[in-house]
Amino acid sequence: MADIKRDAEREELFRTIYKIATDLVHAGHVSEWDFKSYVLGTMFYRYISENFTAYINAEEKAAAEERSGQSLSRGLRQRACVIIIKSAGRS
């Protein structure tokens, strides 16, 4: 389902860019090469920005989990297990 939606969005983007390019080039406002350079550069910048943002957000989430104690170290987990087992034996 996601692939179909992504393909539809890609096709719509292609049609939109093609229409804009056709209108601008035929009107003589911009050359084909200039339009191609601008659009590809903008799309590449967006791709890099989105991936960099996703990377930073994942790192910040991991750091926040670590600070809040949701992510326990291995040694701390082992000590907690030993304490729980010992206290369960006393019951």
N, C-alpha and C positions, 0 to 999 in steps of 0.2 A: 504494500500500500504506500509506504514512504517513497519507494522508488518511482512509482507512478506519479505521485505528487511532485517529487523533485524533477522528473522529466517534464512534466507540464509547466512547472515554473521556469525551467531552463528554456523551453520552447517559447514561452511568453516573453522572457527576457530577450531572446534572440530576435523575435518579431519586433519588439519595441526598439531595440538598438538599430536594427536594419531600417526601420521606418524613419527614425531620426537621422541616420546617416544619409539615406536617400534624399530626404527633404533638404538637408544642409548642403550636400554636395551638388545636387541639381540646381539649387538656388545660387550656387557659386560663393557661398559664405565661407567654406572651408574645403581644403583638399582631402582626398581619401586618406592619404598617409597621416595627415595631422589628426584627423578624426580617429583613425585606428590607434595611433600612439596615445592619444588622450584617453580613449575608452579602455584600452588594455592596461595602461598605467593605473587608472583609477580602480579597475577591477582587481589588479594585483595588490594595490595598497589596501583595499578592503579585505582581501583574503588574509594578508599578513596581519592586519589589525585585529581581525576576529580571532585568528589562531593565537596571537600573542595575548589577547584579553582572556581567552579561555585558559591558557597556560597560567597566567598570573592569578586568575580566580581560583584555579585548582590548588595552587601553592598557598594562597591565603587561607583557603578552607582547611587544608591540612594543618597549617600552623595554628589556626584557631582551635581546631579539635585537640591538638597537642597541648595548647595552653589551658584549655578548659578541662583537661583530664579525661576526655572521652577516648583518647588513644593512649593506653597504658603501655609502658615499656615492658619488655619481656621479663626482666628481673622483678619488676613490681608485680606483674601478674603471677609469677611463680611464688613470690612471698605471700601474696593474697591467698593463693590456693593452699599453701602450707598452713596458714592461720585458720582458714575455713575448715580444713580437714581435721586439724587438732581440736578446734572447738566443737566439731561435730562428734568427735570421739568422746567428749566429756558429757554429752547429753544423756 
